[in-house]
Amino acid sequence: MPARLDSPTGDYLVEIKDQFQLFGTIQRITYNLDEIEKASADFLDQYSDIAFLWEKDLETSFQEFLNQGPDLRESFLEKLKKEKEENKDFEDE
Amino acid sequence: MEMEIENFDAMSRKILEGIVTKQPSLEVFDAEITRLYEYKQRISRIPPTADIGWLKVNSTPLIKELQTIINNWIDRYTSFLYDNTTKQMANIQNFVNEVQSGIKVIPKDLKSDSDKQLLTKVMTHLRDVTQIKDQTVERFPTLRDTIQLLKKHNVDVSVSKGVDLLVTIENSRTSLEDTSDNALGPIKELILPLQSKESDNVKTRVRLFQIKVLEYRMEFQSNMPSHKIETT
């Protein structure tokens, strides 16, 4: 219900309390606005999974991505260790 | 095992200088770039205008901006791979050039100090080749796979004048192997007599120094203020 323009408080309920047609129209408008709000949210939702593109800083994200990986030297040491263990197993057999 | 680690570190100092060594595998890069391309395709399929009740949404500026952002992200991933690969290629080429020029002149004998210095320099290059070559050769498949991945994602991998980077990688590998074969083959054979001669020289110098130390010790013991006297 819209707020009164001729006084700081209150609404127009007293004036329209008997006008059912108007009530019906207000209800339809409210319903349509809700539907538009829902449809707009769905429309925006199609971009939600790519929100990181504008929410995150590219350089920071890329550095985080790089840090996921192992260091070349560490990988090399692991590979060596594995090879040594395999050789030991082979010798034991 | 220690020797292999030492060789890897030697290779790192020369070939991996200025290279980012902490990074996910190429499969992870591929998945990430593919994911970004999929987003790009999906965005391009979004209709430029949409009617939502009484609203008419014009998505064109948003779609355009998103395409630009995604292109920047794709470019960050692909340019990283490209730069890291070309830098490694440049390091390998620098190493090959350094060795080639370092073993070009070999001392004929060891008469002067400059001859000895030259021999040490050549020997240093041969040691570098021994330490670095195998580890570097092992890096070539990764370099090739990186370029293949970039090609898959339509990145221009030509170096200059239409020369494909894959060809450059192959040439680099051949150049490294040829230089290594030359250094550890004929050059090593050529310096071997000088090397053993210098080794003998060093041994002689060590012996002479030992004698000098012994003589000094004896002199010191006999002439010092409270010297030792043999008594019967």
Contacts between the chains, C-beta under 8 A, distances in Angstrom:
chain1	res1	chain2	res2	distance
A	32	B	53	6.2
A	32	B	54	7.7
A	35	B	53	6.3
A	36	B	52	5.8
A	36	B	53	3.9
A	36	B	54	6.7
A	36	B	55	6.3
A	39	B	52	4.6
A	39	B	53	6.4
A	40	B	52	5.6
A	40	B	55	7.1
A	43	B	50	6.4
A	43	B	52	6.0
A	43	B	57	6.7
A	46	B	46	7.1
A	47	B	66	7.8
A	50	B	39	5.2
A	50	B	43	7.7
A	50	B	66	7.3
A	50	B	70	7.9
A	53	B	39	7.7
A	53	B	66	6.9
A	53	B	69	5.0
A	53	B	70	6.5
A	53	B	73	6.7
A	54	B	69	6.5
A	58	B	72	6.3
A	58	B	73	6.1
A	58	B	76	5.9
A	59	B	76	7.8
A	62	B	76	5.3
A	62	B	77	7.3
A	62	B	80	7.3
A	65	B	24	6.8
A	65	B	32	6.8
A	66	B	20	6.6
A	66	B	22	6.2
A	66	B	23	5.0
A	66	B	24	7.2
A	66	B	80	7.9
A	67	B	22	6.6
A	68	B	24	5.1
A	68	B	28	7.3
A	69	B	22	5.8
A	69	B	23	4.4
A	69	B	24	3.5
A	69	B	25	6.8
A	69	B	28	7.1
A	70	B	22	7.1
A	71	B	21	5.7
A	71	B	22	4.5
A	72	B	12	7.8
A	72	B	16	7.0
A	72	B	21	3.9
A	72	B	22	7.4
A	73	B	8	6.8
A	73	B	9	7.9
A	73	B	12	6.8
A	73	B	21	6.8
A	76	B	5	8.0
A	76	B	8	5.4
A	77	B	5	7.1
A	80	B	1	5.9
A	80	B	4	5.9
A	80	B	5	7.2
A	84	B	1	6.2
